[in-house]
Amino acid sequence: MVGSSTVMGKSREGQGSGGKISLARDLLERQRPGIFPSSLGSQMVSVSLRVSAGSYGVAQSPEILAPEGSTITPPCSFFHPWKLVRPLRVTVLWRWQISYGPVIFDSSRGNQGCRSLVGDPEKYAVSLQIRNLTKADGTRYFCRILALTTEDVKEWQSVVGMLLTVKERGSYGVVQPPDISAPEGSTISLPCSFFHPWTLVRPLRVTVLWRWQNSYGPVIFDSSRGNQGRRSLVGDPEKHAASLQIRNLTKADGTRYFCRIQALTTEGVKEWQSIVGTLLTVMEWGNLTATSEPPGTEDTSSHRFWLFFTAVDLAVSLLLCFSLKIGIYVALFLGLQRQQSLPCINPPIIKEGATTH
């Protein structure tokens, strides 16, 4: 059950190693010695993502595919209800393999090898850029936030993370989430990104097509024609993004969508698309269930009723027991009082040898 700030994404206190150690880092080191040695992180506990009013969390793409040798910048953002101190004291840690695995990037130390922070923690953006991808980079990545707030140092991270799959050189593909749900009348963006090994001609000649129903179904959007009705392109093909935005959703929009790319390269026109696509489920407002809502927003009225009913039962039972106990005490007391108020009658004394007539 997605708990949902950067720790100095880029330090404003100078470039020296001492100046880049944030106050949040110092406080954490004092509170929990051993968190920040060179072996970083196996002692740091993961924090569950919560999505509800006044909650906190980290949002990451669930999966990314990219070819060897390429550069990727997986999107990552965060949210929280606290007030941060000024100047900003936020540190971003990236783990890999598992949620409590080794820390492979610490924003308080600046760029580290082929990895660097892209984004502004001030704007809640903390994406990690990885250059010159290798097969060894293919694993799961988890973003963790450390922030100094007016209350204390707060820590939280993604527990699901992002799975990076590194394809062999020369591969190409389109990445889409398997499914998305949204209520009628809302606006939604169907995420889509793509990768390829070719060199594109300039000026850029890339067309994004979106099909629906099945992988060879009708084309319902063509980027070469601009916005079309309720549909528009919100991604930038220059950055390998081709997301489709749909406004004012209706039940008729509920189906599977497939993104197709047409690009003019130095080797000619190339075309490729997603085969699995994204299933969009459009829900009626009146039929929204707890499973379709973010964790922490489920309706608990039925649970409260049963808790109240159980409490009443318990109270009645205790009252009956107490009343019975008092009744017993009263009966014993009255019985004792009655015994004490009876006259004392001595039995007749019968002498030996006496006869009765």
C-alpha positions, 0 to 999 in steps of 0.5 A: 500500500504509494510515502510518499526535497533534496538534500542540497541538490546543488550546494549553495555553500561553496564547492569545498567538501566541507561547505557541501555538507548540509546542516541536515547531514550534520544533524542526522550524523549526530542523531544516528552515528554511522549513517554517513560513512563511506559505506553509506546507507545500509543502516538507513530504514526505508519509509513508506510512501503515503498519499493523502492530505498532509502526507509525504512521498517520492514519485518515480517512473515505475520502469525505464528502458534505454540502450547501452551508451545512452544518457537517461534522466529518470523523472523524480519528484517529492512532496511533503507537508512541512516547512523547510528552514532557510537557507534550504537544507535538503539532501538527495540520496539514490540507492540501487538494487533494493530499497535499503541497498547501497547509496550510489549517489549523494547530492551533498557531494556534487557530481559523482562519476557518470551520475549527477542531480538534474532538477531543483529541490526548491521546485521538488525535482530531484531526477538522477542523470546517468551517462554512458549506460552499461549493462551493469546499470540495469537494476532498481533505483530508489530516491531518498530525501533528507530535509531539515524542517522547522520541526526536525530532520525528516527522511522519506523515500520511495519503497517501490523505486524505478526499474532500469533495463539496459538494452543492447546497443542498436536497440529501440523501443517505446516505454508506456505504463501498463495501465492508468485509471482516472475519473470521468471529466478529469484530464490525464496524460498517458506517459510515453518515452522512446529510445533508438540508436539512429542519428536524427536529421536536422531540423528534427522530423519526428511524428508521434502517432497514437492508436487505440483499441489494439496495436494496429487500430485506428490512429486517434492522434497525429502530432503533425496536425497539432492539437486535435479536439480534447487530445494534445501532445505534452512531451517533447520529442527532442527529449524522447518524450511523447506523452498524450494528454486527454481532457474531459475524459468520458467512458468512451475513452476507456480502452488501450492506447499505443504510441508509435514513432516515425522519425527521419534519420540519416539512414532514412525513415524509421518507425516503431511502436509499443506492442502492449500499450497502456490500458486506460480505465475511466471510472464514474465518480459515484463508483469510485472505490477505496482501491481506486483512491490513494492510500489513506483516503479510504472510507472508514465510516463502516469501521468506525460504526463497528468500533462504536458498536463494540464499545457500546456492547462492552460498556453495557456488559461492564454496567451489568456486571457492576450492577450485579456486583453491587446487588450482591453486596447490598443483599449481603449487607441487608442480610447481615443487618437483619440478623443483627436486629433479631432478638436473642432467644436462649433455648430452654435448659433441661436439668438431669432427672427432671421429667416433663408432663 
